[in-house]
Amino acid sequence: MFMNSCVLQGMSGVGMVSGQRENTVTPIRVYAALLSCDSATLDDLAHAIGTINIAGLQDSLDALVRIGLIHRSTLVEDAYRATAPDGAHVAAMTNMVTRLADDVEIIKGTLAVSAKTFNGTQLPTTNRIEGGDAILGAISHLCQAASTRIDCALTSIPSADSLAVGLREDMHLYNRGITVRSLYPPAAQGAANVLLYASEVSSLGGEVRTSSRVPMHIVIVDSSTAIVADWTKDIPEATMTDQEPMVSVLVDYFEDMWQRAVVLDAISHAPSGLTDIERAVLEGLQHGCPDTESAHRLGVSLSTVRRAYRSLLARVGTKSRFALGVEAARRGWIT
């Protein structure tokens, strides 16, 4: 197994404490670990940090990738590398955090207003929802009842499976004449699966944009009912309301984000000149398959798979598999 300097050094101050392995994993601990070495795999990081919480570790890695603080290594398979931000990067991220903090305070304030009637009693049309499944169920039910338009703002990039399910549901909405507008975080501009989703949605008449100003998961249906969800808590929470002035505030807030947002570039070109092996390798890249798994699935040697990657990287003019995935999506090579 690949072992690097951060593992061999034991990550003093970050990793194991008194020989015990901890379950608490945070993006900050993971980033600190990666800054101390050239690159590390998931297993390396688990050993270095001293955790058996692999799911939490993967969540932290995904969060760091989304905000551009780490990226997958192009030299070591299934490994990650930290990006040490320069001064401009740090300043930009600090400004983003400040804007998001201000936006969160606005949302919290409007939630407080909507939780009371003018005489201070609880509104019967404002409901609190707890738990991820309950929130997703409420969103699905609300969208099924839509008659004109659905506006949705997300704070993170959905998985490929979630996007596939979402696309099927969106198709039913478009067939009913419902307009859907979706806002994603800026990292969506480099996410191949989102680019493919945006391309399909655009062909159906929808539109996807990106914005760095989305403070919470927001869904607004027919400009009359809204759900605001906070997925950062141990038990996710949401508020669903059709009460004024809460809904009007959220509608105006979404419209302001939408007007300032960047249209997601989902340009695709017809596939050209790819071999069957290259197409299969790109499918493996799309689904995050290791080279060994792709080779086994295709019944070819590992060197054949890696040779196909080298050919594809040279063709699009990059050394990064991540950039290859983005360009393959743009050119329509990944379907």
C-alpha positions as CSV (number, residue, x, y, z in Angstrom):
1,M,0.0,0.0,0.0
2,F,1.2,3.5,-0.8
3,M,2.8,5.1,2.3
4,N,3.9,8.7,2.3
5,S,5.7,11.1,4.6
6,C,2.7,12.2,6.5
7,V,1.8,8.7,7.5
8,L,5.4,7.7,8.4
9,Q,5.8,10.8,10.6
10,G,2.6,10.0,12.5
11,M,1.1,13.5,12.0
12,S,2.1,14.8,15.4
13,G,-0.6,17.0,16.8
14,V,-3.1,15.9,14.2
15,G,-3.2,12.1,14.3
16,M,-3.2,9.4,17.0
17,V,-3.4,10.4,20.6
18,S,-2.0,7.9,23.2
19,G,-2.3,5.2,20.6
20,Q,-6.1,5.5,20.4
21,R,-8.0,6.0,17.1
22,E,-10.6,8.7,17.1
23,N,-13.9,8.9,15.3
24,T,-14.1,12.7,15.2
25,V,-13.2,13.9,11.7
26,T,-13.4,17.5,10.5
27,P,-12.4,19.1,7.1
28,I,-9.9,21.2,9.1
29,R,-8.1,18.1,10.5
30,V,-8.0,16.5,7.1
31,Y,-6.7,19.6,5.4
32,A,-4.0,19.9,8.0
33,A,-3.0,16.3,7.4
34,L,-2.7,16.8,3.7
35,L,-0.7,20.0,4.0
36,S,1.9,18.0,5.8
37,C,2.6,15.6,3.0
38,D,2.8,15.4,-0.8
39,S,-0.3,13.3,-1.2
40,A,-2.3,10.6,0.6
41,T,-5.0,8.0,-0.1
42,L,-8.1,7.5,2.0
43,D,-6.5,4.7,4.0
44,D,-3.3,6.8,4.5
45,L,-5.3,9.7,5.9
46,A,-7.4,7.4,8.2
47,H,-4.1,6.0,9.7
48,A,-2.4,9.5,9.9
49,I,-5.4,11.2,11.6
50,G,-6.1,8.2,13.7
51,T,-9.8,7.5,12.8
52,I,-12.0,4.6,11.9
53,N,-14.7,6.9,10.7
54,I,-14.2,6.4,7.0
55,A,-17.5,7.8,6.0
56,G,-16.8,11.0,7.9
57,L,-13.4,11.2,6.4
58,Q,-14.8,10.9,2.8
59,D,-17.4,13.6,3.6
60,S,-14.6,15.9,4.7
61,L,-12.6,15.2,1.6
62,D,-15.6,15.9,-0.6
63,A,-16.2,19.2,1.2
64,L,-12.6,20.3,0.7
65,V,-12.7,19.3,-3.0
66,R,-15.9,21.4,-3.4
67,I,-14.3,24.6,-2.2
68,G,-11.1,23.9,-4.1
69,L,-8.7,23.4,-1.1
70,I,-7.7,19.9,-2.2
71,H,-7.7,17.9,-5.5
72,R,-7.1,14.4,-6.7
73,S,-3.4,13.6,-7.3
74,T,-2.5,13.0,-11.0
75,L,0.6,11.0,-9.9
76,V,-0.8,8.6,-7.4
77,E,-4.0,6.6,-8.0
78,D,-6.8,7.4,-5.5
79,A,-4.7,9.9,-3.7
80,Y,-5.5,13.5,-2.7
81,R,-3.2,16.6,-2.6
82,A,-3.7,19.9,-0.7
83,T,-3.8,23.2,-2.4
84,A,-2.0,25.8,-0.3
85,P,-4.0,29.0,-1.0
86,D,-2.0,32.1,-2.1
87,G,-2.9,35.6,-0.7
88,A,-5.5,36.3,-3.4
89,H,-7.2,32.9,-2.8
90,V,-7.3,33.5,0.9
91,A,-8.8,37.0,0.5
92,A,-11.4,35.7,-1.9
93,M,-12.5,32.9,0.4
94,T,-12.6,35.3,3.4
95,N,-14.9,37.6,1.5
96,M,-17.1,34.7,0.5
97,V,-17.4,33.6,4.1
98,T,-18.3,37.1,5.2
99,R,-21.0,37.3,2.5
100,L,-22.4,33.9,3.4
101,A,-22.5,34.8,7.1
102,D,-24.4,38.0,6.3
103,D,-26.9,36.0,4.2
104,V,-27.4,33.4,6.9
105,E,-28.3,36.1,9.4
106,I,-30.8,37.5,6.9
107,I,-32.4,34.0,6.5
108,K,-32.5,33.4,10.2
109,G,-34.1,36.8,10.7
110,T,-36.8,36.2,8.2
111,L,-37.4,32.7,9.7
112,A,-38.0,34.3,13.0
113,V,-40.5,36.8,11.5
114,S,-42.4,34.0,9.8
115,A,-42.6,32.0,13.0
116,K,-45.0,34.5,14.5
117,T,-48.2,36.2,13.6
118,F,-48.7,39.9,14.1
119,N,-49.9,39.2,17.7
120,G,-46.9,36.9,18.4
121,T,-48.5,33.4,18.1
122,Q,-47.3,30.5,16.1
123,L,-48.4,30.5,12.4
124,P,-50.3,27.3,11.5
125,T,-48.9,27.5,8.0
126,T,-45.2,27.4,9.1
127,N,-44.0,23.9,9.8
128,R,-40.7,22.7,11.2
129,I,-39.2,19.5,9.7
130,E,-36.4,17.4,11.3
131,G,-34.4,14.6,9.6
132,G,-33.0,14.2,6.1
133,D,-35.6,11.7,4.9
134,A,-38.5,13.9,6.2
135,I,-37.0,17.0,4.5
136,L,-36.5,15.2,1.1
137,G,-40.1,13.8,1.4
138,A,-41.5,17.2,2.0
139,I,-39.6,18.7,-0.9
140,S,-40.7,15.9,-3.3
141,H,-44.4,16.3,-2.2
142,L,-44.2,20.0,-2.6
143,C,-42.7,19.8,-6.1
144,Q,-45.3,17.3,-7.2
145,A,-48.0,19.9,-6.4
146,A,-46.3,22.6,-8.4
147,S,-48.3,24.3,-11.2
148,T,-46.0,26.9,-12.8
149,R,-42.4,27.1,-11.5
150,I,-39.9,25.6,-9.1
151,D,-36.8,27.6,-7.9
152,C,-34.1,25.6,-6.2
153,A,-30.8,26.7,-4.6
154,L,-28.3,24.1,-3.3
155,T,-25.2,24.5,-1.1
156,S,-23.4,21.4,-2.3
157,I,-22.9,19.2,-5.4
158,P,-25.3,16.2,-5.4
159,S,-23.9,12.7,-6.2
160,A,-24.2,11.2,-9.6
161,D,-27.0,8.9,-8.4
162,S,-28.9,11.8,-6.9
163,L,-28.6,13.8,-10.2
164,A,-29.9,10.8,-12.2
165,V,-32.9,10.5,-9.9
166,G,-33.4,14.3,-10.0
167,L,-33.3,14.3,-13.8
168,R,-36.1,11.7,-14.0
169,E,-38.2,13.7,-11.7
170,D,-37.5,16.9,-13.6
171,M,-38.6,15.3,-16.9
172,H,-42.0,14.7,-15.4
173,L,-42.2,18.3,-14.3
174,Y,-41.2,19.6,-17.7
175,N,-43.8,17.4,-19.4
176,R,-46.3,19.1,-17.2
177,G,-45.1,22.5,-18.3
178,I,-43.3,23.4,-15.0
179,T,-40.3,25.7,-15.3
180,V,-37.4,24.7,-13.1
181,R,-34.5,27.0,-12.2
182,S,-31.5,25.6,-10.3
183,L,-28.6,27.3,-8.5
184,Y,-25.5,25.3,-7.7
185,P,-22.2,26.3,-5.9
186,P,-19.4,27.5,-8.2
187,A,-17.7,24.0,-8.0
188,A,-20.5,22.8,-10.3
189,Q,-18.6,24.5,-13.2
190,G,-16.0,21.7,-12.9
191,A,-18.2,18.8,-12.0
192,A,-18.7,16.5,-15.0
193,N,-21.9,14.9,-13.7
194,V,-23.5,18.4,-13.1
195,L,-22.4,19.5,-16.6
196,L,-24.2,16.5,-18.1
197,Y,-27.3,17.1,-16.0
198,A,-27.3,20.8,-17.0
199,S,-27.0,19.8,-20.7
200,E,-30.0,17.5,-20.4
201,V,-32.0,20.1,-18.5
202,S,-31.2,22.8,-21.0
203,S,-32.5,20.5,-23.8
204,L,-35.8,20.3,-21.9
205,G,-36.1,24.1,-21.4
206,G,-34.6,24.4,-17.9
207,E,-31.6,26.4,-16.8
208,V,-28.8,25.9,-14.3
209,R,-26.6,28.6,-12.9
210,T,-23.9,28.9,-10.2
211,S,-23.6,31.3,-7.3
212,S,-21.3,31.6,-4.3
213,R,-24.1,33.4,-2.3
214,V,-26.3,30.5,-1.5
215,P,-26.4,30.2,2.4
216,M,-28.9,27.4,2.7
217,H,-30.8,24.8,0.6
218,I,-33.9,26.7,-0.6
219,V,-36.8,25.4,-2.6
220,I,-39.6,27.7,-3.7
221,V,-42.7,26.4,-5.5
222,D,-45.0,28.7,-7.5
223,S,-43.6,31.7,-5.6
224,S,-46.1,30.8,-2.8
225,T,-44.5,28.0,-0.7
226,A,-40.9,27.6,0.4
227,I,-38.7,25.1,2.2
228,V,-35.4,26.3,3.8
229,A,-33.2,23.5,4.9
230,D,-30.0,23.4,7.0
231,W,-28.0,20.2,6.3
232,T,-25.0,21.1,8.4
233,K,-26.5,19.9,11.7
234,D,-26.2,16.4,13.0
235,I,-30.0,16.1,12.5
236,P,-30.9,18.3,9.4
237,E,-33.6,20.8,10.0
238,A,-36.0,22.7,7.7
239,T,-38.8,25.2,7.8
240,M,-41.7,25.0,5.3
241,T,-44.0,27.9,5.0
242,D,-46.6,29.6,2.8
243,Q,-46.8,32.6,5.1
244,E,-46.1,36.2,4.1
245,P,-43.8,38.1,4.3
246,M,-41.4,35.1,4.6
247,V,-42.1,33.7,1.1
248,S,-41.9,37.1,-0.6
249,V,-38.5,37.7,1.1
250,L,-37.2,34.4,-0.1
251,V,-38.6,34.9,-3.7
252,D,-36.8,38.3,-3.9
253,Y,-33.6,36.8,-2.4
254,F,-33.6,34.0,-4.9
255,E,-34.3,36.3,-7.8
256,D,-31.4,38.5,-6.7
257,M,-29.0,35.5,-6.5
258,W,-30.3,34.3,-9.9
259,Q,-29.7,37.6,-11.7
260,R,-26.1,37.7,-10.3
261,A,-25.4,34.0,-11.0
262,V,-23.2,32.6,-13.7
263,V,-24.9,30.4,-16.4
264,L,-23.5,26.9,-16.1
265,D,-21.4,26.2,-19.3
266,A,-22.8,22.8,-20.4
267,I,-21.7,23.0,-24.1
268,S,-21.3,19.6,-25.6
269,H,-19.9,18.5,-28.9
270,A,-20.4,15.3,-30.8
271,P,-18.0,12.4,-29.9
272,S,-15.3,12.0,-32.4
273,G,-12.6,9.3,-33.0
274,L,-12.7,7.5,-29.6
275,T,-11.8,3.9,-29.4
276,D,-14.1,1.4,-27.5
277,I,-11.4,1.2,-24.8
278,E,-11.2,5.0,-24.5
279,R,-15.0,5.2,-24.2
280,A,-15.1,2.6,-21.5
281,V,-12.2,4.3,-19.7
282,L,-14.2,7.6,-19.7
283,E,-17.2,5.8,-18.3
284,G,-15.0,4.5,-15.5
285,L,-13.7,8.0,-14.9
286,Q,-17.2,9.3,-14.7
287,H,-18.2,6.7,-12.0
288,G,-14.9,7.1,-10.1
289,C,-13.6,3.6,-10.8
290,P,-10.0,2.8,-10.0
291,D,-7.8,1.8,-12.9
292,T,-7.6,-1.8,-11.6
293,E,-11.4,-2.0,-11.5
294,S,-11.7,-0.6,-15.1
295,A,-9.1,-3.1,-16.3
296,H,-10.9,-6.0,-14.7
297,R,-14.3,-4.9,-16.0
298,L,-13.0,-4.6,-19.5
299,G,-10.9,-7.7,-19.4
300,V,-7.7,-5.9,-20.4
301,S,-4.4,-5.2,-18.6
302,L,-3.8,-2.3,-16.3
303,S,-1.2,-0.9,-18.7
304,T,-3.8,-0.8,-21.5
305,V,-6.2,1.3,-19.3
306,R,-3.4,3.7,-18.4
307,R,-2.3,4.0,-22.0
308,A,-5.9,4.9,-22.9
309,Y,-5.8,7.6,-20.2
310,R,-2.5,9.0,-21.6
311,S,-4.0,9.2,-25.1
312,L,-7.1,11.0,-23.8
313,L,-5.1,13.4,-21.7
314,A,-2.9,14.3,-24.6
315,R,-5.9,14.7,-26.9
316,V,-7.5,17.4,-24.7
317,G,-4.2,19.0,-23.7
318,T,-4.2,18.4,-19.9
319,K,-2.3,16.3,-17.3
320,S,-5.3,16.2,-14.9
321,R,-7.9,13.4,-15.0
322,F,-10.3,15.9,-13.3
323,A,-9.8,18.3,-16.2
324,L,-10.2,15.4,-18.6
325,G,-13.6,14.5,-17.1
326,V,-14.8,18.1,-17.4
327,E,-13.6,18.4,-21.1
328,A,-15.1,15.0,-21.9
329,A,-18.5,16.2,-20.6
330,R,-18.2,19.4,-22.6
331,R,-17.4,17.4,-25.8
332,G,-20.2,15.0,-25.2
333,W,-17.9,12.0,-24.8
334,I,-19.6,11.0,-21.5
335,T,-23.2,10.1,-21.9
